[in-house]
């Protein structure tokens, strides 16, 4: 059974449920709160478009960090293989 929670003049009205847009809003809010440490009220006052823009920034940050890790891993593998070849000589 779903509960409906009424918003204030500053916050939207939203329903708490297992499916649909409500679940997506809470997932977005959780991601934004986790990564940017913003309070729930501030996040829930954002439009869906604004939340989406910030979530894109989180994705960009993750992508950049992954690329950096991949470069570091490739460099470490290269050094390892060079050392292994020298050991074999």
KAFEN-V994227 format. One record per residue. RES is the residue in one letter. PSI is psi in whole degrees, 0 to 359 (999 if undefined). Layout:
RES|PSI / RES|PSI
//
This chain:
X|133 / X|145 / X|144 / X|130 / X|126 / X|136 / X|173 / X|184 / X|333 / X|342 / X|150 / X|161 / X|133 / X|155 / X|148 / X|116 / X|179 / X|337 / X|171 / X|194 / X|331 / X|316 / X|319 / X|319 / X|316 / X|324 / X|316 / X|315 / X|319 / X|317 / X|314 / X|317 / X|319 / X|311 / X|325 / X|353 / X|37 / X|148 / X|153 / X|316 / X|319 / X|318 / X|317 / X|342 / X|345 / X|153 / X|163 / X|323 / X|316 / X|317 / X|319 / X|320 / X|315 / X|323 / X|326 / X|324 / X|321 / X|316 / X|317 / X|317 / X|313 / X|317 / X|316 / X|317 / X|321 / X|317 / X|318 / X|317 / X|319 / X|318 / X|316 / X|319 / X|318 / X|319 / X|318 / X|320 / X|318 / X|314 / X|317 / X|313 / X|322 / X|317 / X|321 / X|318 / X|321 / X|324 / X|330 / X|343 / X|999
//
